[in-house]
Amino acid sequence: MVNYIWAIMAIGGIIYAMFTGTMDQVNKAIFKSADDAVVLAISLISVMVFWLGITKIAEAAGLLHALVRLAKPFISRLFPDIPKDHPAMGYILSNLTANFFGLGNAATPMGIKAMEEMKKLSNSPKASRSMITFLAVNTSSLTLIPTTVLAVRMKYESNSPTEIVSATLLASILSFIGAILIDRLFYEIRRRKERRA
């Protein structure tokens, strides 16, 4: 659906430019945007490599393992229908840890693996309770260091690129708590409907 919306907006803009005689400006904007996107993507690589390196160092030093151990009781309560030693739990914890350090791109493969493992557990064509909870929690993305946003702000020479860290942390904590509360609310509503049926 989103693809159709973007296609309609792009085609509509081009048609409007043709009728108003501003097609040259559209062409300039297209090529400038493409150039900016390539430059931005290349500049983001260095920041992502740096933080992935920091994560590898933290993993080698045992910090990530300690963080996973610290978070395991909370995660076990969040996903009660997943056995504690199941591979899905490891992927969930790895995904949340990567998101915590602002490494969304690194978190994606682990999130996909977690979903695959949860699908094996559920043996149902519908999304399981854990899958829904994981999607809500992963989308809210509790983030300590917004790596990508910092990289973009540094790329565009912000006077103080790190000033957003505290606001981002507060916003991500609130969205994380909100996601859990809404997930639990809808789970309870669905369970009551199933009892009545």
BELDATA-V640508 format. One record per residue. RES is the residue in one small letter. SS is DSSP state (H for helix, E for strand, C for the rest). PSI is psi in degrees with one decimal (* if undefined). D_CENTER is the distance of its C-alpha to the mean C-alpha in whole Angstrom. Layout:
# BELDATA-V640508
res=RES ss=SS psi=PSI d_center=D_CENTER
res=RES ss=SS psi=PSI d_center=D_CENTER
This chain:
# BELDATA-V640508
res=m ss=C psi=-44.0 d_center=20
res=v ss=H psi=-36.8 d_center=18
res=n ss=H psi=-40.5 d_center=20
res=y ss=H psi=-40.8 d_center=23
res=i ss=H psi=-46.7 d_center=22
res=w ss=H psi=-40.9 d_center=21
res=a ss=H psi=-43.6 d_center=24
res=i ss=H psi=-43.1 d_center=27
res=m ss=H psi=-42.7 d_center=26
res=a ss=H psi=-46.9 d_center=26
res=i ss=H psi=-42.2 d_center=30
res=g ss=H psi=-41.6 d_center=31
res=g ss=H psi=-40.3 d_center=30
res=i ss=H psi=-43.0 d_center=32
res=i ss=H psi=-43.6 d_center=35
res=y ss=H psi=-42.8 d_center=35
res=a ss=H psi=-36.3 d_center=36
res=m ss=H psi=-41.1 d_center=38
res=f ss=H psi=-25.9 d_center=40
res=t ss=H psi=-2.6 d_center=40
res=g ss=C psi=26.5 d_center=41
res=t ss=C psi=28.1 d_center=38
res=m ss=H psi=-33.0 d_center=37
res=d ss=H psi=-37.4 d_center=37
res=q ss=H psi=-36.5 d_center=35
res=v ss=H psi=-44.0 d_center=32
res=n ss=H psi=-44.3 d_center=33
res=k ss=H psi=-43.7 d_center=32
res=a ss=H psi=-39.1 d_center=29
res=i ss=H psi=-49.8 d_center=28
res=f ss=H psi=-35.0 d_center=29
res=k ss=H psi=-41.9 d_center=28
res=s ss=H psi=-41.6 d_center=24
res=a ss=H psi=-42.2 d_center=24
res=d ss=H psi=-45.5 d_center=26
res=d ss=H psi=-39.0 d_center=23
res=a ss=H psi=-41.8 d_center=20
res=v ss=H psi=-45.8 d_center=22
res=v ss=H psi=-43.3 d_center=23
res=l ss=H psi=-43.6 d_center=19
res=a ss=H psi=-42.5 d_center=18
res=i ss=H psi=-39.7 d_center=20
res=s ss=H psi=-29.6 d_center=20
res=l ss=H psi=-27.2 d_center=16
res=i ss=H psi=-44.4 d_center=18
res=s ss=H psi=-41.1 d_center=20
res=v ss=H psi=-42.4 d_center=17
res=m ss=H psi=-41.6 d_center=15
res=v ss=H psi=-42.1 d_center=18
res=f ss=H psi=-50.8 d_center=19
res=w ss=H psi=-32.4 d_center=16
res=l ss=H psi=-37.1 d_center=16
res=g ss=H psi=-43.7 d_center=20
res=i ss=H psi=-42.0 d_center=19
res=t ss=H psi=-41.4 d_center=17
res=k ss=H psi=-40.1 d_center=20
res=i ss=H psi=-44.5 d_center=22
res=a ss=H psi=-37.9 d_center=21
res=e ss=H psi=-44.6 d_center=21
res=a ss=H psi=-32.9 d_center=24
res=a ss=H psi=-8.4 d_center=25
res=g ss=C psi=4.9 d_center=24
res=l ss=H psi=-41.8 d_center=22
res=l ss=H psi=-39.4 d_center=19
res=h ss=H psi=-40.8 d_center=21
res=a ss=H psi=-40.3 d_center=22
res=l ss=H psi=-41.5 d_center=19
res=v ss=H psi=-44.3 d_center=18
res=r ss=H psi=-39.3 d_center=22
res=l ss=H psi=-39.5 d_center=22
res=a ss=H psi=-16.4 d_center=18
res=k ss=H psi=-45.0 d_center=20
res=p ss=H psi=-40.0 d_center=22
res=f ss=H psi=-45.1 d_center=20
res=i ss=H psi=-37.2 d_center=17
res=s ss=H psi=-37.4 d_center=21
res=r ss=H psi=-32.4 d_center=22
res=l ss=H psi=-32.3 d_center=18
res=f ss=C psi=71.7 d_center=19
res=p ss=C psi=-22.8 d_center=22
res=d ss=C psi=7.9 d_center=23
res=i ss=C psi=125.9 d_center=22
res=p ss=C psi=144.5 d_center=24
res=k ss=C psi=-33.0 d_center=24
res=d ss=C psi=12.3 d_center=24
res=h ss=C psi=145.0 d_center=23
res=p ss=H psi=-30.1 d_center=21
res=a ss=H psi=-38.4 d_center=18
res=m ss=H psi=-41.3 d_center=18
res=g ss=H psi=-42.4 d_center=17
res=y ss=H psi=-38.7 d_center=14
res=i ss=H psi=-48.2 d_center=13
res=l ss=H psi=-40.6 d_center=14
res=s ss=H psi=-41.3 d_center=13
res=n ss=H psi=-47.5 d_center=9
res=l ss=H psi=-36.1 d_center=9
res=t ss=H psi=-44.5 d_center=11
res=a ss=H psi=-42.5 d_center=10
res=n ss=H psi=-37.4 d_center=7
res=f ss=H psi=-36.4 d_center=10
res=f ss=C psi=12.8 d_center=11
res=g ss=C psi=21.4 d_center=9
res=l ss=C psi=63.1 d_center=9
res=g ss=H psi=-40.8 d_center=5
res=n ss=H psi=-37.2 d_center=8
res=a ss=H psi=-26.8 d_center=10
res=a ss=H psi=-26.5 d_center=7
res=t ss=H psi=-50.4 d_center=7
res=p ss=H psi=-36.5 d_center=11
res=m ss=H psi=-35.9 d_center=11
res=g ss=H psi=-41.0 d_center=9
res=i ss=H psi=-43.8 d_center=12
res=k ss=H psi=-41.0 d_center=15
res=a ss=H psi=-44.0 d_center=14
res=m ss=H psi=-40.9 d_center=14
res=e ss=H psi=-43.2 d_center=17
res=e ss=H psi=-38.9 d_center=19
res=m ss=H psi=-33.6 d_center=18
res=k ss=H psi=-40.2 d_center=20
res=k ss=H psi=-38.0 d_center=23
res=l ss=H psi=-38.6 d_center=23
res=s ss=H psi=-33.9 d_center=23
res=n ss=C psi=42.1 d_center=26
res=s ss=C psi=147.2 d_center=25
res=p ss=C psi=-20.2 d_center=24
res=k ss=C psi=157.6 d_center=22
res=a ss=C psi=135.5 d_center=19
res=s ss=C psi=169.7 d_center=20
res=r ss=H psi=-44.3 d_center=19
res=s ss=H psi=-38.1 d_center=17
res=m ss=H psi=-42.0 d_center=15
res=i ss=H psi=-44.8 d_center=15
res=t ss=H psi=-44.1 d_center=14
res=f ss=H psi=-41.3 d_center=11
res=l ss=H psi=-43.7 d_center=10
res=a ss=H psi=-46.4 d_center=10
res=v ss=H psi=-41.4 d_center=9
res=n ss=H psi=-37.9 d_center=6
res=t ss=H psi=-38.0 d_center=5
res=s ss=H psi=-30.3 d_center=7
res=s ss=C psi=81.6 d_center=6
res=l ss=C psi=118.1 d_center=9
res=t ss=C psi=124.7 d_center=9
res=l ss=C psi=-46.9 d_center=13
res=i ss=C psi=108.3 d_center=13
res=p ss=C psi=76.8 d_center=11
res=t ss=H psi=-50.2 d_center=12
res=t ss=H psi=-43.5 d_center=11
res=v ss=H psi=-41.0 d_center=13
res=l ss=H psi=-40.8 d_center=16
res=a ss=H psi=-42.8 d_center=16
res=v ss=H psi=-43.3 d_center=17
res=r ss=H psi=-38.2 d_center=19
res=m ss=H psi=-38.1 d_center=21
res=k ss=H psi=-40.2 d_center=21
res=y ss=C psi=21.0 d_center=23
res=e ss=C psi=50.7 d_center=25
res=s ss=C psi=143.5 d_center=24
res=n ss=C psi=-36.4 d_center=27
res=s ss=C psi=82.5 d_center=24
res=p ss=H psi=-23.9 d_center=21
res=t ss=H psi=0.6 d_center=20
res=e ss=H psi=-15.2 d_center=21
res=i ss=H psi=-7.0 d_center=18
res=v ss=H psi=-48.3 d_center=17
res=s ss=H psi=-40.1 d_center=18
res=a ss=H psi=-39.4 d_center=17
res=t ss=H psi=-42.4 d_center=14
res=l ss=H psi=-46.2 d_center=14
res=l ss=H psi=-45.8 d_center=16
res=a ss=H psi=-40.6 d_center=14
res=s ss=H psi=-33.9 d_center=11
res=i ss=H psi=-45.8 d_center=14
res=l ss=H psi=-40.9 d_center=15
res=s ss=H psi=-35.9 d_center=12
res=f ss=H psi=-48.3 d_center=12
res=i ss=H psi=-43.3 d_center=15
res=g ss=H psi=-41.8 d_center=15
res=a ss=H psi=-43.0 d_center=13
res=i ss=H psi=-44.5 d_center=15
res=l ss=H psi=-43.7 d_center=18
res=i ss=H psi=-40.5 d_center=18
res=d ss=H psi=-46.7 d_center=17
res=r ss=H psi=-38.9 d_center=20
res=l ss=H psi=-50.1 d_center=22
res=f ss=H psi=-31.6 d_center=22
res=y ss=H psi=-44.3 d_center=22
res=e ss=H psi=-42.1 d_center=25
res=i ss=H psi=-45.3 d_center=26
res=r ss=H psi=-38.9 d_center=26
res=r ss=H psi=-39.5 d_center=28
res=r ss=H psi=-38.4 d_center=31
res=k ss=H psi=-40.7 d_center=31
res=e ss=H psi=-34.5 d_center=31
res=r ss=H psi=-39.6 d_center=34
res=r ss=H psi=-32.7 d_center=36
res=a ss=C psi=* d_center=36
